[in-house]
């Protein structure tokens, strides 16, 4: 089994989901007491958020690249950035190491394309929804046209993520607000919804949601296990 390298702590709430999911998938695939080989660099999220707020993306890239190098030095055979937002610096991080970076955008795009989805509603931080790095990637690589909520709804999603979910707070009224945003996305022509922040799965599942749900955290975890076990990702998706 190959070793999975996780750049986590952004936030640690969702990193804990990664750790649990990856190990659950390995146990399902291999049985018994099997668990994943994992190396982790858990960053101080306060430091990362400060860099985001001040648009110091080059410094953020350097911070994550250093973490990736440490993971490679610890024996990681692949690297995952355990957050959608910080894939804004994914190219720099990938270039800093010789092992593959498993890109959450690529794995999510592959999954959407396989399901025949063309117009997903993206729920994520404002950085992911408003910067071009996510939508441009989906369009260029998969011909997928990402749509985002209106400005008021984007602000609400961002607030729920940072003020609640990243702090371990899950509110029923916020879940209902997200569901209404998804309904508005459906009314505007979206054919599915991407949970494009790794914390949103703490609030939303596919129950009572107006659109088919694609949880980027779960998709990323499955891709990591497929790499670790030398399996085809499509097979891993259908098996779990």
PyMOL commands that set and color helices and strands:
alter all, ss='L'
color gray80, all
select helices_A, chain A and resi 12-30+45-53+57-73+85-95+104-114+126-130+132-142+151-167+172-187+200-202+216-228+233-239
alter helices_A, ss='H'
color red, helices_A
select strands_A, chain A and resi 4-8+38-42+78-81+100-101+120-123+147-148+192-195+213-215
alter strands_A, ss='S'
color yellow, strands_A
deselect
rebuild
show_as cartoon
